[in-house]
Amino acid sequence: MILVFGTICIDRMRLAPVLPPPGGYIEITEERFLLGGEAANTANALVGWGTETLLCGNAVGMGRDGILLQELLNQKRLPLADIAKKDSQPPTPVCDIYVTPDGERTMFGVGFSTMEIGIDVEQIPYEPTAWFTAEPNMPKASVLAARLARDAGMQIYLMDFEESTGVLSPGVFWQSSTDWAGRRGNMQKNVAWVNDWVDRHGCFAILSDGPNGFVAGSPEHPVRSYPPFPAPKVVDTTGAGDLFRAGMLFGLSQNWQIAHCLQFASAAGCLKCRAVGATTDVPTVAEIVAHVEKHRSVSDQYL
């Protein structure tokens, strides 16, 4: 079982030809309301791949937005743990995402700073030996949940956690991107950065750099760079990191070799970029495996 803790929100996707300059105006060409949030994105992929998954996140909220978010969760048939406090209903988190034709996105959020007010992480059904994963958008709650999961004997996979949280240690998997660490477009500096991170914490670390590939390693697996898989036409990069995380957890939960996990995760993140939204057109296991096989010249470099 994989327990996914973190953000559940509405992604209000808005397609725009370009971003306007300060004080300018641009006509939006299309608007969609989709299920989003790092935890929901990851859990949605895992459930689609047939993995036993439990989603634990913020309260969906009340009113029109809360009703919409609940409908989006129901449509995806995501198993959702009830950890909401009955006497607290913070607003529904909504992320406005502006996507331009190059596939890049700019995001504005509302309701994210109050998400952890409405939940009680001690109600989460931590299960020994199962996998636990989280991101730190709910700072105090995510750290406490990670510690409770560790104390319960769960296997830990963390995304974007800072070292000050005190939950990084040998045996933990850690993932982030050059949006938060390292140096975008400089693989040499990223290898050095990950080497230092691994030396300090002893964990398995992954630092992705979008279309430039990623760096990964641990004390048992020498830190090195890995090339990206060729992507189809990039439509939207929203959720690519969440799909990478889902791919890693899918392989780890089945005791795959690390190289196989990295291949699957990288190809999953790449194929996600072919559609608007993180929870739409999620690539199937067969599609991901076929992509790895098709690009053997790339996948062999993971071995």
C-alpha positions in Angstrom: 0.0 0.0 0.0 1.1 3.5 -0.7 -0.1 6.3 1.5 0.0 9.7 -0.2 -0.2 12.7 2.1 -0.5 16.3 0.9 -2.3 18.8 -1.3 -5.7 18.3 -2.9 -7.0 21.3 -4.9 -8.8 22.6 -7.9 -6.5 23.4 -10.8 -8.2 26.2 -12.9 -6.2 25.7 -16.1 -6.1 28.8 -18.4 -4.5 28.6 -21.8 -3.0 31.8 -23.0 -1.0 32.6 -26.2 1.6 34.5 -24.0 1.8 36.0 -20.5 0.9 39.7 -20.6 3.5 42.4 -19.6 2.8 44.3 -16.3 -0.4 46.3 -16.8 -1.1 44.5 -20.1 -4.0 42.3 -21.3 -4.2 38.9 -22.9 -7.3 37.0 -24.0 -7.6 33.5 -22.5 -8.3 30.9 -25.2 -9.6 28.1 -23.0 -10.4 27.4 -19.3 -10.7 24.0 -17.6 -11.4 23.0 -14.0 -9.4 19.9 -13.1 -8.4 17.9 -10.0 -4.9 19.0 -8.9 -2.5 19.2 -6.0 0.8 17.3 -5.6 -0.8 14.5 -3.6 -3.9 14.1 -5.8 -1.7 14.1 -8.9 0.5 11.3 -7.6 -2.3 9.3 -6.1 -4.3 9.5 -9.3 -1.5 8.0 -11.3 -0.9 5.2 -8.8 -4.6 4.3 -8.7 -4.7 4.3 -12.5 -1.8 1.9 -12.6 -3.6 -0.5 -10.3 -1.6 0.2 -7.1 -3.3 0.1 -3.7 -3.3 3.7 -2.7 -4.7 5.9 0.1 -4.9 9.7 -0.4 -4.7 11.7 2.8 -4.9 15.5 2.4 -6.5 18.8 3.3 -10.2 19.2 3.8 -12.1 19.9 0.5 -13.8 22.9 2.0 -17.4 24.2 1.8 -19.5 26.1 -0.8 -19.3 26.0 -4.6 -15.6 25.2 -4.7 -15.8 22.5 -2.1 -18.6 20.8 -4.0 -16.6 21.0 -7.2 -13.5 19.5 -5.6 -15.5 16.7 -4.1 -17.0 16.0 -7.6 -13.6 15.9 -9.2 -12.4 13.4 -6.6 -15.4 11.3 -7.1 -14.8 11.2 -10.9 -11.3 9.9 -10.3 -12.5 7.4 -7.7 -9.6 8.1 -5.4 -9.7 6.4 -2.0 -9.6 9.3 0.4 -9.0 9.0 4.2 -11.2 11.1 6.4 -8.8 13.0 8.6 -10.7 16.3 8.6 -11.5 18.1 11.8 -15.3 18.3 12.2 -15.2 21.8 13.7 -12.9 23.4 11.1 -13.5 24.0 7.4 -10.8 26.2 5.8 -11.5 27.4 2.2 -11.0 25.1 -0.7 -7.5 25.5 -2.2 -7.7 26.8 -5.8 -4.6 27.1 -8.1 -4.9 29.3 -11.2 -2.5 27.9 -13.8 -1.7 29.9 -16.9 -0.2 27.6 -19.7 1.5 29.1 -22.7 2.2 27.2 -26.0 5.7 26.2 -24.9 4.1 24.1 -22.2 5.4 26.2 -19.3 3.1 27.3 -16.6 2.7 30.2 -14.2 0.7 29.6 -11.0 -1.3 31.7 -8.5 -2.9 30.1 -5.5 -5.6 30.9 -2.9 -6.4 28.9 0.2 -3.1 27.0 0.5 -1.8 28.8 3.6 -4.7 27.6 5.7 -5.0 23.9 4.5 -3.5 22.3 7.6 -5.9 24.0 10.0 -8.6 21.5 9.1 -6.9 18.2 9.4 -5.6 15.8 12.2 -2.6 13.8 10.9 -2.8 11.5 14.0 -6.0 10.0 12.4 -4.0 8.8 9.4 -3.8 4.9 9.2 -0.1 4.5 9.2 0.8 1.0 8.1 4.2 -0.7 8.9 6.3 -1.6 5.9 4.0 0.3 3.5 5.2 3.4 1.6 4.5 6.9 2.8 5.1 10.0 0.7 4.5 13.7 1.3 5.3 17.2 0.1 5.6 20.2 2.5 2.8 22.5 1.4 1.3 22.0 4.8 4.6 22.6 6.7 3.8 21.5 10.2 1.3 18.8 9.3 3.6 17.2 6.7 6.6 17.0 9.0 4.5 15.5 11.8 2.9 13.0 9.4 6.4 12.0 8.1 7.7 11.5 11.6 4.6 9.4 12.6 5.0 7.3 9.4 8.7 6.8 10.2 8.0 5.8 13.8 5.3 3.4 12.5 7.9 1.6 10.4 6.8 2.9 7.0 9.1 3.4 4.1 9.5 7.1 3.3 9.6 9.1 0.1 9.7 12.9 0.5 9.3 15.6 -2.1 10.8 19.1 -1.7 11.4 18.7 2.1 14.1 21.0 3.5 16.9 19.6 5.6 15.7 21.7 8.6 12.7 19.4 8.9 14.9 16.7 10.5 13.2 13.8 8.7 15.9 13.1 6.1 18.0 10.0 7.0 19.5 6.9 5.5 16.9 4.8 3.7 14.7 7.8 2.9 14.0 8.7 -0.8 14.0 12.4 -1.4 13.0 14.2 -4.6 13.1 17.9 -5.7 13.8 20.0 -8.7 16.0 22.9 -9.8 13.0 25.2 -9.1 14.1 24.8 -5.4 17.7 23.5 -5.3 20.8 23.2 -7.4 21.3 25.2 -10.6 19.0 25.0 -13.6 20.8 24.1 -16.8 24.1 23.2 -15.1 24.4 19.4 -14.7 27.9 19.6 -13.3 26.9 21.8 -10.4 23.8 19.7 -9.8 25.9 16.5 -9.5 28.1 18.3 -6.9 25.0 19.6 -5.1 23.4 16.2 -4.9 26.7 14.6 -3.8 26.9 17.1 -0.9 23.2 16.4 0.0 23.8 12.7 0.0 26.9 13.0 2.1 25.0 15.1 4.7 21.8 12.9 4.9 22.7 9.5 3.6 19.4 9.3 1.7 18.6 8.5 -2.0 18.3 11.9 -3.6 16.8 12.9 -7.0 17.1 16.4 -8.4 15.3 16.9 -11.6 16.1 19.6 -14.1 13.1 19.4 -16.5 14.1 18.8 -20.1 17.8 18.5 -19.1 17.3 15.3 -17.2 18.1 14.7 -13.6 20.7 13.8 -11.1 20.3 10.9 -8.6 22.2 8.8 -6.2 22.8 7.6 -2.7 25.7 6.1 -0.6 25.0 2.8 -2.3 24.4 4.2 -5.8 27.0 6.6 -7.1 25.6 10.1 -7.8 25.4 10.8 -11.5 23.3 12.5 -14.2 20.6 10.7 -16.2 19.4 11.9 -19.6 15.7 12.7 -20.2 13.5 10.6 -22.5 12.4 12.2 -25.7 9.0 13.8 -25.1 6.1 14.1 -27.4 4.9 17.6 -28.2 5.0 19.4 -24.8 1.6 20.8 -24.1 1.7 21.4 -20.3 4.4 20.5 -17.8 2.1 20.8 -14.8 2.4 17.6 -12.6 5.5 16.2 -14.4 7.4 15.9 -11.1 4.3 14.3 -9.4 4.2 11.7 -12.1 7.9 11.1 -11.7 7.3 10.5 -8.0 4.4 8.2 -8.8 6.6 6.2 -11.2 9.3 5.8 -8.6 6.8 4.6 -6.0 5.2 2.2 -8.4 8.6 0.5 -9.0 9.8 0.7 -5.4 6.6 -0.9 -4.1 7.2 -3.8 -6.4 10.9 -4.1 -5.4 12.3 -3.2 -8.9 15.9 -2.4 -9.3 16.7 1.3 -8.9 17.7 1.7 -12.6 14.3 0.2 -13.6 12.5 2.6 -11.2 14.3 5.6 -12.6 13.6 4.6 -16.2 9.9 4.2 -15.5 9.6 7.4 -13.5 11.4 9.5 -16.1 9.3 8.2 -19.0 6.1 8.7 -17.0 7.0 12.3 -16.2 7.9 12.9 -19.9 4.7 11.4 -21.3 2.6 13.4 -18.8 3.5 16.6 -20.6 1.4 15.7 -23.7 -1.9 17.0 -22.2 -3.2 19.9 -20.3 -3.6 19.2 -16.6 -1.8 16.9 -14.2 -4.6 14.4 -13.8 -5.8 14.2 -17.4 -4.5 11.6 -20.0 -2.2 9.9 -17.5 0.0 7.5 -19.4 -0.7 3.8 -18.8 1.9 1.3 -17.6 2.0 -0.2 -21.1 2.6 3.2 -22.7 5.4 4.0 -20.3 7.1 0.6 -20.8 6.8 1.0 -24.5 8.4 4.5 -24.4 11.3 3.1 -22.4 11.7 0.2 -24.9 11.4 2.5 -27.9 14.2 4.8 -26.7 16.7 2.0 -25.9 19.6 4.3 -26.6 18.4 6.5 -23.7 17.2 3.8 -21.3 20.5 1.9 -21.6 22.3 4.9 -20.1 20.3 4.3 -16.8 22.0 0.9 -16.3 
